[in-house]
Amino acid sequence: MLADRAAASATTVPMGASLLIVAALFVAAAAALMVNTTTMAVALIAWACLLAIYARIAQAAAHHREIMTALKSNVD
């Protein structure tokens, strides 16, 4: 039962994280509409930061999945 629960949690994104990602995308889209030539550099830095955060989330999810798979194979 514990292994099934761990496998299920390793393949899904928590609802809170999904909502935060969607909210960040909406805010980023709204901010993109308000960019002018003066604030273009700041907007590019903000987009780079947002992409770096998403990359880190994906990296952590892959690492978590790998660890859970290793732990599951050790339990069985």
mmCIF file of the N, C-alpha and C atoms, coordinates in Angstrom:
data_MODEL
# 
_entry.id   MODEL 
# 
loop_
_atom_site.group_PDB 
_atom_site.id 
_atom_site.type_symbol 
_atom_site.label_atom_id 
_atom_site.label_alt_id 
_atom_site.label_comp_id 
_atom_site.label_asym_id 
_atom_site.label_entity_id 
_atom_site.label_seq_id 
_atom_site.pdbx_PDB_ins_code 
_atom_site.Cartn_x 
_atom_site.Cartn_y 
_atom_site.Cartn_z 
_atom_site.occupancy 
_atom_site.B_iso_or_equiv 
_atom_site.pdbx_formal_charge 
_atom_site.auth_seq_id 
_atom_site.auth_comp_id 
_atom_site.auth_asym_id 
_atom_site.auth_atom_id 
_atom_site.pdbx_PDB_model_num 
ATOM 1   N N  . MET A 1 1  ? 0.824  -1.193 0.000   1.00 0.00 ? 1  MET A N  1 
ATOM 2   C CA . MET A 1 1  ? 0.000  0.000  0.000   1.00 0.00 ? 1  MET A CA 1 
ATOM 3   C C  . MET A 1 1  ? 0.870  1.261  0.000   1.00 0.00 ? 1  MET A C  1 
ATOM 4   N N  . LEU A 1 2  ? 1.905  1.258  0.820   1.00 0.00 ? 2  LEU A N  1 
ATOM 5   C CA . LEU A 1 2  ? 2.804  2.418  0.882   1.00 0.00 ? 2  LEU A CA 1 
ATOM 6   C C  . LEU A 1 2  ? 3.552  2.596  -0.441  1.00 0.00 ? 2  LEU A C  1 
ATOM 7   N N  . ALA A 1 3  ? 3.972  1.482  -1.053  1.00 0.00 ? 3  ALA A N  1 
ATOM 8   C CA . ALA A 1 3  ? 4.690  1.563  -2.326  1.00 0.00 ? 3  ALA A CA 1 
ATOM 9   C C  . ALA A 1 3  ? 3.770  2.088  -3.427  1.00 0.00 ? 3  ALA A C  1 
ATOM 10  N N  . ASP A 1 4  ? 2.495  1.655  -3.431  1.00 0.00 ? 4  ASP A N  1 
ATOM 11  C CA . ASP A 1 4  ? 1.542  2.152  -4.424  1.00 0.00 ? 4  ASP A CA 1 
ATOM 12  C C  . ASP A 1 4  ? 1.312  3.644  -4.261  1.00 0.00 ? 4  ASP A C  1 
ATOM 13  N N  . ARG A 1 5  ? 1.215  4.073  -3.030  1.00 0.00 ? 5  ARG A N  1 
ATOM 14  C CA . ARG A 1 5  ? 1.008  5.499  -2.746  1.00 0.00 ? 5  ARG A CA 1 
ATOM 15  C C  . ARG A 1 5  ? 2.220  6.325  -3.166  1.00 0.00 ? 5  ARG A C  1 
ATOM 16  N N  . ALA A 1 6  ? 3.412  5.793  -2.923  1.00 0.00 ? 6  ALA A N  1 
ATOM 17  C CA . ALA A 1 6  ? 4.641  6.489  -3.317  1.00 0.00 ? 6  ALA A CA 1 
ATOM 18  C C  . ALA A 1 6  ? 4.764  6.553  -4.827  1.00 0.00 ? 6  ALA A C  1 
ATOM 19  N N  . ALA A 1 7  ? 4.390  5.485  -5.513  1.00 0.00 ? 7  ALA A N  1 
ATOM 20  C CA . ALA A 1 7  ? 4.452  5.484  -6.975  1.00 0.00 ? 7  ALA A CA 1 
ATOM 21  C C  . ALA A 1 7  ? 3.471  6.483  -7.561  1.00 0.00 ? 7  ALA A C  1 
ATOM 22  N N  . ALA A 1 8  ? 2.292  6.575  -6.962  1.00 0.00 ? 8  ALA A N  1 
ATOM 23  C CA . ALA A 1 8  ? 1.299  7.534  -7.449  1.00 0.00 ? 8  ALA A CA 1 
ATOM 24  C C  . ALA A 1 8  ? 1.762  8.960  -7.226  1.00 0.00 ? 8  ALA A C  1 
ATOM 25  N N  . SER A 1 9  ? 2.374  9.231  -6.087  1.00 0.00 ? 9  SER A N  1 
ATOM 26  C CA . SER A 1 9  ? 2.835  10.590 -5.814  1.00 0.00 ? 9  SER A CA 1 
ATOM 27  C C  . SER A 1 9  ? 4.043  10.949 -6.663  1.00 0.00 ? 9  SER A C  1 
ATOM 28  N N  . ALA A 1 10 ? 4.794  9.966  -7.133  1.00 0.00 ? 10 ALA A N  1 
ATOM 29  C CA . ALA A 1 10 ? 5.970  10.244 -7.954  1.00 0.00 ? 10 ALA A CA 1 
ATOM 30  C C  . ALA A 1 10 ? 5.594  10.618 -9.379  1.00 0.00 ? 10 ALA A C  1 
ATOM 31  N N  . THR A 1 11 ? 4.389  10.274 -9.801  1.00 0.00 ? 11 THR A N  1 
ATOM 32  C CA . THR A 1 11 ? 4.015  10.531 -11.184 1.00 0.00 ? 11 THR A CA 1 
ATOM 33  C C  . THR A 1 11 ? 3.100  11.735 -11.342 1.00 0.00 ? 11 THR A C  1 
ATOM 34  N N  . THR A 1 12 ? 2.652  12.328 -10.255 1.00 0.00 ? 12 THR A N  1 
ATOM 35  C CA . THR A 1 12 ? 1.744  13.461 -10.355 1.00 0.00 ? 12 THR A CA 1 
ATOM 36  C C  . THR A 1 12 ? 2.356  14.698 -9.721  1.00 0.00 ? 12 THR A C  1 
ATOM 37  N N  . VAL A 1 13 ? 1.903  15.847 -10.211 1.00 0.00 ? 13 VAL A N  1 
ATOM 38  C CA . VAL A 1 13 ? 2.328  17.121 -9.639  1.00 0.00 ? 13 VAL A CA 1 
ATOM 39  C C  . VAL A 1 13 ? 1.288  17.510 -8.602  1.00 0.00 ? 13 VAL A C  1 
ATOM 40  N N  . PRO A 1 14 ? 1.701  17.932 -7.422  1.00 0.00 ? 14 PRO A N  1 
ATOM 41  C CA . PRO A 1 14 ? 0.724  18.337 -6.405  1.00 0.00 ? 14 PRO A CA 1 
ATOM 42  C C  . PRO A 1 14 ? -0.170 19.463 -6.916  1.00 0.00 ? 14 PRO A C  1 
ATOM 43  N N  . MET A 1 15 ? -1.410 19.469 -6.469  1.00 0.00 ? 15 MET A N  1 
ATOM 44  C CA . MET A 1 15 ? -2.384 20.453 -6.929  1.00 0.00 ? 15 MET A CA 1 
ATOM 45  C C  . MET A 1 15 ? -1.928 21.874 -6.627  1.00 0.00 ? 15 MET A C  1 
ATOM 46  N N  . GLY A 1 16 ? -1.331 22.101 -5.469  1.00 0.00 ? 16 GLY A N  1 
ATOM 47  C CA . GLY A 1 16 ? -0.855 23.436 -5.114  1.00 0.00 ? 16 GLY A CA 1 
ATOM 48  C C  . GLY A 1 16 ? 0.217  23.931 -6.067  1.00 0.00 ? 16 GLY A C  1 
ATOM 49  N N  . ALA A 1 17 ? 1.137  23.042 -6.444  1.00 0.00 ? 17 ALA A N  1 
ATOM 50  C CA . ALA A 1 17 ? 2.197  23.428 -7.378  1.00 0.00 ? 17 ALA A CA 1 
ATOM 51  C C  . ALA A 1 17 ? 1.619  23.722 -8.749  1.00 0.00 ? 17 ALA A C  1 
ATOM 52  N N  . SER A 1 18 ? 0.644  22.938 -9.173  1.00 0.00 ? 18 SER A N  1 
ATOM 53  C CA . SER A 1 18 ? 0.004  23.184 -10.472 1.00 0.00 ? 18 SER A CA 1 
ATOM 54  C C  . SER A 1 18 ? -0.691 24.537 -10.496 1.00 0.00 ? 18 SER A C  1 
ATOM 55  N N  . LEU A 1 19 ? -1.372 24.865 -9.426  1.00 0.00 ? 19 LEU A N  1 
ATOM 56  C CA . LEU A 1 19 ? -2.058 26.156 -9.367  1.00 0.00 ? 19 LEU A CA 1 
ATOM 57  C C  . LEU A 1 19 ? -1.067 27.320 -9.384  1.00 0.00 ? 19 LEU A C  1 
ATOM 58  N N  . LEU A 1 20 ? 0.037  27.153 -8.677  1.00 0.00 ? 20 LEU A N  1 
ATOM 59  C CA . LEU A 1 20 ? 1.054  28.209 -8.666  1.00 0.00 ? 20 LEU A CA 1 
ATOM 60  C C  . LEU A 1 20 ? 1.700  28.380 -10.037 1.00 0.00 ? 20 LEU A C  1 
ATOM 61  N N  . ILE A 1 21 ? 1.922  27.293 -10.744 1.00 0.00 ? 21 ILE A N  1 
ATOM 62  C CA . ILE A 1 21 ? 2.503  27.375 -12.084 1.00 0.00 ? 21 ILE A CA 1 
ATOM 63  C C  . ILE A 1 21 ? 1.537  28.067 -13.036 1.00 0.00 ? 21 ILE A C  1 
ATOM 64  N N  . VAL A 1 22 ? 0.260  27.723 -12.968 1.00 0.00 ? 22 VAL A N  1 
ATOM 65  C CA . VAL A 1 22 ? -0.740 28.375 -13.820 1.00 0.00 ? 22 VAL A CA 1 
ATOM 66  C C  . VAL A 1 22 ? -0.842 29.858 -13.483 1.00 0.00 ? 22 VAL A C  1 
ATOM 67  N N  . ALA A 1 23 ? -0.838 30.182 -12.198 1.00 0.00 ? 23 ALA A N  1 
ATOM 68  C CA . ALA A 1 23 ? -0.904 31.591 -11.792 1.00 0.00 ? 23 ALA A CA 1 
ATOM 69  C C  . ALA A 1 23 ? 0.324  32.356 -12.295 1.00 0.00 ? 23 ALA A C  1 
ATOM 70  N N  . ALA A 1 24 ? 1.497  31.735 -12.213 1.00 0.00 ? 24 ALA A N  1 
ATOM 71  C CA . ALA A 1 24 ? 2.718  32.384 -12.701 1.00 0.00 ? 24 ALA A CA 1 
ATOM 72  C C  . ALA A 1 24 ? 2.653  32.625 -14.201 1.00 0.00 ? 24 ALA A C  1 
ATOM 73  N N  . LEU A 1 25 ? 2.084  31.677 -14.938 1.00 0.00 ? 25 LEU A N  1 
ATOM 74  C CA . LEU A 1 25 ? 1.943  31.862 -16.383 1.00 0.00 ? 25 LEU A CA 1 
ATOM 75  C C  . LEU A 1 25 ? 0.987  32.997 -16.713 1.00 0.00 ? 25 LEU A C  1 
ATOM 76  N N  . PHE A 1 26 ? -0.113 33.103 -15.980 1.00 0.00 ? 26 PHE A N  1 
ATOM 77  C CA . PHE A 1 26 ? -1.053 34.203 -16.209 1.00 0.00 ? 26 PHE A CA 1 
ATOM 78  C C  . PHE A 1 26 ? -0.410 35.556 -15.905 1.00 0.00 ? 26 PHE A C  1 
ATOM 79  N N  . VAL A 1 27 ? 0.316  35.632 -14.806 1.00 0.00 ? 27 VAL A N  1 
ATOM 80  C CA . VAL A 1 27 ? 0.984  36.883 -14.443 1.00 0.00 ? 27 VAL A CA 1 
ATOM 81  C C  . VAL A 1 27 ? 2.052  37.230 -15.476 1.00 0.00 ? 27 VAL A C  1 
ATOM 82  N N  . ALA A 1 28 ? 2.792  36.238 -15.932 1.00 0.00 ? 28 ALA A N  1 
ATOM 83  C CA . ALA A 1 28 ? 3.823  36.480 -16.942 1.00 0.00 ? 28 ALA A CA 1 
ATOM 84  C C  . ALA A 1 28 ? 3.199  36.948 -18.254 1.00 0.00 ? 28 ALA A C  1 
ATOM 85  N N  . ALA A 1 29 ? 2.078  36.356 -18.635 1.00 0.00 ? 29 ALA A N  1 
ATOM 86  C CA . ALA A 1 29 ? 1.406  36.787 -19.865 1.00 0.00 ? 29 ALA A CA 1 
ATOM 87  C C  . ALA A 1 29 ? 0.892  38.216 -19.731 1.00 0.00 ? 29 ALA A C  1 
ATOM 88  N N  . ALA A 1 30 ? 0.320  38.536 -18.590 1.00 0.00 ? 30 ALA A N  1 
ATOM 89  C CA . ALA A 1 30 ? -0.152 39.905 -18.365 1.00 0.00 ? 30 ALA A CA 1 
ATOM 90  C C  . ALA A 1 30 ? 1.010  40.888 -18.366 1.00 0.00 ? 30 ALA A C  1 
ATOM 91  N N  . ALA A 1 31 ? 2.117  40.505 -17.771 1.00 0.00 ? 31 ALA A N  1 
ATOM 92  C CA . ALA A 1 31 ? 3.290  41.380 -17.739 1.00 0.00 ? 31 ALA A CA 1 
ATOM 93  C C  . ALA A 1 31 ? 3.859  41.569 -19.139 1.00 0.00 ? 31 ALA A C  1 
ATOM 94  N N  . ALA A 1 32 ? 3.798  40.532 -19.962 1.00 0.00 ? 32 ALA A N  1 
ATOM 95  C CA . ALA A 1 32 ? 4.315  40.638 -21.330 1.00 0.00 ? 32 ALA A CA 1 
ATOM 96  C C  . ALA A 1 32 ? 3.528  41.663 -22.141 1.00 0.00 ? 32 ALA A C  1 
ATOM 97  N N  . LEU A 1 33 ? 2.268  41.832 -21.806 1.00 0.00 ? 33 LEU A N  1 
ATOM 98  C CA . LEU A 1 33 ? 1.445  42.813 -22.516 1.00 0.00 ? 33 LEU A CA 1 
ATOM 99  C C  . LEU A 1 33 ? 1.769  44.249 -22.099 1.00 0.00 ? 33 LEU A C  1 
ATOM 100 N N  . MET A 1 34 ? 2.412  44.416 -20.963 1.00 0.00 ? 34 MET A N  1 
ATOM 101 C CA . MET A 1 34 ? 2.704  45.757 -20.441 1.00 0.00 ? 34 MET A CA 1 
ATOM 102 C C  . MET A 1 34 ? 4.148  46.198 -20.690 1.00 0.00 ? 34 MET A C  1 
ATOM 103 N N  . VAL A 1 35 ? 4.905  45.404 -21.436 1.00 0.00 ? 35 VAL A N  1 
ATOM 104 C CA . VAL A 1 35 ? 6.315  45.712 -21.665 1.00 0.00 ? 35 VAL A CA 1 
ATOM 105 C C  . VAL A 1 35 ? 6.441  46.765 -22.760 1.00 0.00 ? 35 VAL A C  1 
ATOM 106 N N  . ASN A 1 36 ? 7.288  47.736 -22.508 1.00 0.00 ? 36 ASN A N  1 
ATOM 107 C CA . ASN A 1 36 ? 7.635  48.695 -23.555 1.00 0.00 ? 36 ASN A CA 1 
ATOM 108 C C  . ASN A 1 36 ? 9.144  48.654 -23.759 1.00 0.00 ? 36 ASN A C  1 
ATOM 109 N N  . THR A 1 37 ? 9.667  49.501 -24.603 1.00 0.00 ? 37 THR A N  1 
ATOM 110 C CA . THR A 1 37 ? 11.099 49.437 -24.912 1.00 0.00 ? 37 THR A CA 1 
ATOM 111 C C  . THR A 1 37 ? 11.973 49.751 -23.702 1.00 0.00 ? 37 THR A C  1 
ATOM 112 N N  . THR A 1 38 ? 11.468 50.542 -22.792 1.00 0.00 ? 38 THR A N  1 
ATOM 113 C CA . THR A 1 38 ? 12.262 50.895 -21.614 1.00 0.00 ? 38 THR A CA 1 
ATOM 114 C C  . THR A 1 38 ? 12.391 49.719 -20.647 1.00 0.00 ? 38 THR A C  1 
ATOM 115 N N  . THR A 1 39 ? 11.375 48.908 -20.548 1.00 0.00 ? 39 THR A N  1 
ATOM 116 C CA . THR A 1 39 ? 11.371 47.813 -19.576 1.00 0.00 ? 39 THR A CA 1 
ATOM 117 C C  . THR A 1 39 ? 11.669 46.453 -20.212 1.00 0.00 ? 39 THR A C  1 
ATOM 118 N N  . MET A 1 40 ? 12.098 46.438 -21.464 1.00 0.00 ? 40 MET A N  1 
ATOM 119 C CA . MET A 1 40 ? 12.346 45.176 -22.163 1.00 0.00 ? 40 MET A CA 1 
ATOM 120 C C  . MET A 1 40 ? 13.440 44.347 -21.485 1.00 0.00 ? 40 MET A C  1 
ATOM 121 N N  . ALA A 1 41 ? 14.509 44.980 -21.034 1.00 0.00 ? 41 ALA A N  1 
ATOM 122 C CA . ALA A 1 41 ? 15.608 44.240 -20.390 1.00 0.00 ? 41 ALA A CA 1 
ATOM 123 C C  . ALA A 1 41 ? 15.138 43.580 -19.098 1.00 0.00 ? 41 ALA A C  1 
ATOM 124 N N  . VAL A 1 42 ? 14.372 44.301 -18.329 1.00 0.00 ? 42 VAL A N  1 
ATOM 125 C CA . VAL A 1 42 ? 13.848 43.740 -17.081 1.00 0.00 ? 42 VAL A CA 1 
ATOM 126 C C  . VAL A 1 42 ? 12.905 42.576 -17.382 1.00 0.00 ? 42 VAL A C  1 
ATOM 127 N N  . ALA A 1 43 ? 12.100 42.723 -18.413 1.00 0.00 ? 43 ALA A N  1 
ATOM 128 C CA . ALA A 1 43 ? 11.173 41.653 -18.793 1.00 0.00 ? 43 ALA A CA 1 
ATOM 129 C C  . ALA A 1 43 ? 11.935 40.402 -19.225 1.00 0.00 ? 43 ALA A C  1 
ATOM 130 N N  . LEU A 1 44 ? 13.001 40.567 -19.976 1.00 0.00 ? 44 LEU A N  1 
ATOM 131 C CA . LEU A 1 44 ? 13.798 39.408 -20.401 1.00 0.00 ? 44 LEU A CA 1 
ATOM 132 C C  . LEU A 1 44 ? 14.449 38.712 -19.208 1.00 0.00 ? 44 LEU A C  1 
ATOM 133 N N  . ILE A 1 45 ? 14.925 39.490 -18.248 1.00 0.00 ? 45 ILE A N  1 
ATOM 134 C CA . ILE A 1 45 ? 15.506 38.902 -17.033 1.00 0.00 ? 45 ILE A CA 1 
ATOM 135 C C  . ILE A 1 45 ? 14.428 38.151 -16.247 1.00 0.00 ? 45 ILE A C  1 
ATOM 136 N N  . ALA A 1 46 ? 13.238 38.720 -16.167 1.00 0.00 ? 46 ALA A N  1 
ATOM 137 C CA . ALA A 1 46 ? 12.137 38.059 -15.452 1.00 0.00 ? 46 ALA A CA 1 
ATOM 138 C C  . ALA A 1 46 ? 11.756 36.750 -16.134 1.00 0.00 ? 46 ALA A C  1 
ATOM 139 N N  . TRP A 1 47 ? 11.686 36.750 -17.470 1.00 0.00 ? 47 TRP A N  1 
ATOM 140 C CA . TRP A 1 47 ? 11.368 35.516 -18.199 1.00 0.00 ? 47 TRP A CA 1 
ATOM 141 C C  . TRP A 1 47 ? 12.455 34.467 -17.985 1.00 0.00 ? 47 TRP A C  1 
ATOM 142 N N  . ALA A 1 48 ? 13.711 34.904 -17.982 1.00 0.00 ? 48 ALA A N  1 
ATOM 143 C CA . ALA A 1 48 ? 14.813 33.967 -17.744 1.00 0.00 ? 48 ALA A CA 1 
ATOM 144 C C  . ALA A 1 48 ? 14.704 33.354 -16.347 1.00 0.00 ? 48 ALA A C  1 
ATOM 145 N N  . CYS A 1 49 ? 14.357 34.177 -15.370 1.00 0.00 ? 49 CYS A N  1 
ATOM 146 C CA . CYS A 1 49 ? 14.175 33.663 -14.002 1.00 0.00 ? 49 CYS A CA 1 
ATOM 147 C C  . CYS A 1 49 ? 13.022 32.670 -13.933 1.00 0.00 ? 49 CYS A C  1 
ATOM 148 N N  . LEU A 1 50 ? 11.918 32.983 -14.600 1.00 0.00 ? 50 LEU A N  1 
ATOM 149 C CA . LEU A 1 50 ? 10.760 32.091 -14.607 1.00 0.00 ? 50 LEU A CA 1 
ATOM 150 C C  . LEU A 1 50 ? 11.118 30.755 -15.251 1.00 0.00 ? 50 LEU A C  1 
ATOM 151 N N  . LEU A 1 51 ? 11.832 30.793 -16.358 1.00 0.00 ? 51 LEU A N  1 
ATOM 152 C CA . LEU A 1 51 ? 12.243 29.549 -17.013 1.00 0.00 ? 51 LEU A CA 1 
ATOM 153 C C  . LEU A 1 51 ? 13.217 28.754 -16.140 1.00 0.00 ? 51 LEU A C  1 
ATOM 154 N N  . ALA A 1 52 ? 14.106 29.439 -15.441 1.00 0.00 ? 52 ALA A N  1 
ATOM 155 C CA . ALA A 1 52 ? 15.034 28.751 -14.541 1.00 0.00 ? 52 ALA A CA 1 
ATOM 156 C C  . ALA A 1 52 ? 14.280 28.074 -13.395 1.00 0.00 ? 52 ALA A C  1 
ATOM 157 N N  . ILE A 1 53 ? 13.261 28.739 -12.894 1.00 0.00 ? 53 ILE A N  1 
ATOM 158 C CA . ILE A 1 53 ? 12.453 28.152 -11.821 1.00 0.00 ? 53 ILE A CA 1 
ATOM 159 C C  . ILE A 1 53 ? 11.727 26.909 -12.323 1.00 0.00 ? 53 ILE A C  1 
ATOM 160 N N  . TYR A 1 54 ? 11.152 26.990 -13.532 1.00 0.00 ? 54 TYR A N  1 
ATOM 161 C CA . TYR A 1 54 ? 10.475 25.819 -14.097 1.00 0.00 ? 54 TYR A CA 1 
ATOM 162 C C  . TYR A 1 54 ? 11.459 24.670 -14.344 1.00 0.00 ? 54 TYR A C  1 
ATOM 163 N N  . ALA A 1 55 ? 12.659 25.005 -14.785 1.00 0.00 ? 55 ALA A N  1 
ATOM 164 C CA . ALA A 1 55 ? 13.678 23.971 -14.997 1.00 0.00 ? 55 ALA A CA 1 
ATOM 165 C C  . ALA A 1 55 ? 14.047 23.304 -13.680 1.00 0.00 ? 55 ALA A C  1 
ATOM 166 N N  . ARG A 1 56 ? 14.144 24.085 -12.615 1.00 0.00 ? 56 ARG A N  1 
ATOM 167 C CA . ARG A 1 56 ? 14.476 23.527 -11.300 1.00 0.00 ? 56 ARG A CA 1 
ATOM 168 C C  . ARG A 1 56 ? 13.355 22.629 -10.788 1.00 0.00 ? 56 ARG A C  1 
ATOM 169 N N  . ILE A 1 57 ? 12.111 23.025 -11.024 1.00 0.00 ? 57 ILE A N  1 
ATOM 170 C CA . ILE A 1 57 ? 10.977 22.188 -10.625 1.00 0.00 ? 57 ILE A CA 1 
ATOM 171 C C  . ILE A 1 57 ? 11.011 20.864 -11.378 1.00 0.00 ? 57 ILE A C  1 
ATOM 172 N N  . ALA A 1 58 ? 11.284 20.911 -12.684 1.00 0.00 ? 58 ALA A N  1 
ATOM 173 C CA . ALA A 1 58 ? 11.363 19.685 -13.486 1.00 0.00 ? 58 ALA A CA 1 
ATOM 174 C C  . ALA A 1 58 ? 12.521 18.802 -13.015 1.00 0.00 ? 58 ALA A C  1 
ATOM 175 N N  . GLN A 1 59 ? 13.645 19.417 -12.686 1.00 0.00 ? 59 GLN A N  1 
ATOM 176 C CA . GLN A 1 59 ? 14.800 18.669 -12.195 1.00 0.00 ? 59 GLN A CA 1 
ATOM 177 C C  . GLN A 1 59 ? 14.469 17.990 -10.873 1.00 0.00 ? 59 GLN A C  1 
ATOM 178 N N  . ALA A 1 60 ? 13.816 18.704 -9.978  1.00 0.00 ? 60 ALA A N  1 
ATOM 179 C CA . ALA A 1 60 ? 13.459 18.135 -8.676  1.00 0.00 ? 60 ALA A CA 1 
ATOM 180 C C  . ALA A 1 60 ? 12.452 16.999 -8.840  1.00 0.00 ? 60 ALA A C  1 
ATOM 181 N N  . ALA A 1 61 ? 11.514 17.156 -9.761  1.00 0.00 ? 61 ALA A N  1 
ATOM 182 C CA . ALA A 1 61 ? 10.524 16.102 -9.991  1.00 0.00 ? 61 ALA A CA 1 
ATOM 183 C C  . ALA A 1 61 ? 11.186 14.846 -10.539 1.00 0.00 ? 61 ALA A C  1 
ATOM 184 N N  . ALA A 1 62 ? 12.123 15.016 -11.471 1.00 0.00 ? 62 ALA A N  1 
ATOM 185 C CA . ALA A 1 62 ? 12.835 13.858 -12.024 1.00 0.00 ? 62 ALA A CA 1 
ATOM 186 C C  . ALA A 1 62 ? 13.671 13.173 -10.943 1.00 0.00 ? 62 ALA A C  1 
ATOM 187 N N  . HIS A 1 63 ? 14.314 13.962 -10.112 1.00 0.00 ? 63 HIS A N  1 
ATOM 188 C CA . HIS A 1 63 ? 15.121 13.394 -9.022  1.00 0.00 ? 63 HIS A CA 1 
ATOM 189 C C  . HIS A 1 63 ? 14.232 12.651 -8.030  1.00 0.00 ? 63 HIS A C  1 
ATOM 190 N N  . HIS A 1 64 ? 13.103 13.229 -7.708  1.00 0.00 ? 64 HIS A N  1 
ATOM 191 C CA . HIS A 1 64 ? 12.171 12.584 -6.775  1.00 0.00 ? 64 HIS A CA 1 
ATOM 192 C C  . HIS A 1 64 ? 11.682 11.258 -7.351  1.00 0.00 ? 64 HIS A C  1 
ATOM 193 N N  . ARG A 1 65 ? 11.338 11.262 -8.624  1.00 0.00 ? 65 ARG A N  1 
ATOM 194 C CA . ARG A 1 65 ? 10.876 10.042 -9.288  1.00 0.00 ? 65 ARG A CA 1 
ATOM 195 C C  . ARG A 1 65 ? 11.965 8.970  -9.244  1.00 0.00 ? 65 ARG A C  1 
ATOM 196 N N  . GLU A 1 66 ? 13.213 9.362  -9.495  1.00 0.00 ? 66 GLU A N  1 
ATOM 197 C CA . GLU A 1 66 ? 14.338 8.427  -9.469  1.00 0.00 ? 66 GLU A CA 1 
ATOM 198 C C  . GLU A 1 66 ? 14.545 7.847  -8.072  1.00 0.00 ? 66 GLU A C  1 
ATOM 199 N N  . ILE A 1 67 ? 14.490 8.691  -7.075  1.00 0.00 ? 67 ILE A N  1 
ATOM 200 C CA . ILE A 1 67 ? 14.662 8.235  -5.689  1.00 0.00 ? 67 ILE A CA 1 
ATOM 201 C C  . ILE A 1 67 ? 13.529 7.296  -5.287  1.00 0.00 ? 67 ILE A C  1 
ATOM 202 N N  . MET A 1 68 ? 12.303 7.643  -5.644  1.00 0.00 ? 68 MET A N  1 
ATOM 203 C CA . MET A 1 68 ? 11.166 6.794  -5.286  1.00 0.00 ? 68 MET A CA 1 
ATOM 204 C C  . MET A 1 68 ? 11.258 5.434  -5.971  1.00 0.00 ? 68 MET A C  1 
ATOM 205 N N  . THR A 1 69 ? 11.729 5.414  -7.213  1.00 0.00 ? 69 THR A N  1 
ATOM 206 C CA . THR A 1 69 ? 11.906 4.145  -7.915  1.00 0.00 ? 69 THR A CA 1 
ATOM 207 C C  . THR A 1 69 ? 12.966 3.292  -7.217  1.00 0.00 ? 69 THR A C  1 
ATOM 208 N N  . ALA A 1 70 ? 14.067 3.920  -6.821  1.00 0.00 ? 70 ALA A N  1 
ATOM 209 C CA . ALA A 1 70 ? 15.133 3.198  -6.113  1.00 0.00 ? 70 ALA A CA 1 
ATOM 210 C C  . ALA A 1 70 ? 14.643 2.663  -4.777  1.00 0.00 ? 70 ALA A C  1 
ATOM 211 N N  . LEU A 1 71 ? 13.905 3.488  -4.045  1.00 0.00 ? 71 LEU A N  1 
ATOM 212 C CA . LEU A 1 71 ? 13.385 3.041  -2.763  1.00 0.00 ? 71 LEU A CA 1 
ATOM 213 C C  . LEU A 1 71 ? 12.381 1.914  -2.928  1.00 0.00 ? 71 LEU A C  1 
ATOM 214 N N  . LYS A 1 72 ? 11.551 2.010  -3.948  1.00 0.00 ? 72 LYS A N  1 
ATOM 215 C CA . LYS A 1 72 ? 10.556 0.962  -4.199  1.00 0.00 ? 72 LYS A CA 1 
ATOM 216 C C  . LYS A 1 72 ? 11.248 -0.352 -4.551  1.00 0.00 ? 72 LYS A C  1 
ATOM 217 N N  . SER A 1 73 ? 12.309 -0.294 -5.328  1.00 0.00 ? 73 SER A N  1 
ATOM 218 C CA . SER A 1 73 ? 13.005 -1.528 -5.703  1.00 0.00 ? 73 SER A CA 1 
ATOM 219 C C  . SER A 1 73 ? 13.719 -2.136 -4.491  1.00 0.00 ? 73 SER A C  1 
ATOM 220 N N  . ASN A 1 74 ? 14.137 -1.317 -3.548  1.00 0.00 ? 74 ASN A N  1 
ATOM 221 C CA . ASN A 1 74 ? 14.782 -1.830 -2.334  1.00 0.00 ? 74 ASN A CA 1 
ATOM 222 C C  . ASN A 1 74 ? 13.784 -2.440 -1.365  1.00 0.00 ? 74 ASN A C  1 
ATOM 223 N N  . VAL A 1 75 ? 12.536 -1.942 -1.381  1.00 0.00 ? 75 VAL A N  1 
ATOM 224 C CA . VAL A 1 75 ? 11.507 -2.458 -0.474  1.00 0.00 ? 75 VAL A CA 1 
ATOM 225 C C  . VAL A 1 75 ? 11.028 -3.825 -0.948  1.00 0.00 ? 75 VAL A C  1 
ATOM 226 N N  . ASP A 1 76 ? 10.893 -3.991 -2.251  1.00 0.00 ? 76 ASP A N  1 
ATOM 227 C CA . ASP A 1 76 ? 10.358 -5.248 -2.793  1.00 0.00 ? 76 ASP A CA 1 
ATOM 228 C C  . ASP A 1 76 ? 11.343 -6.349 -2.766  1.00 0.00 ? 76 ASP A C  1 
# 
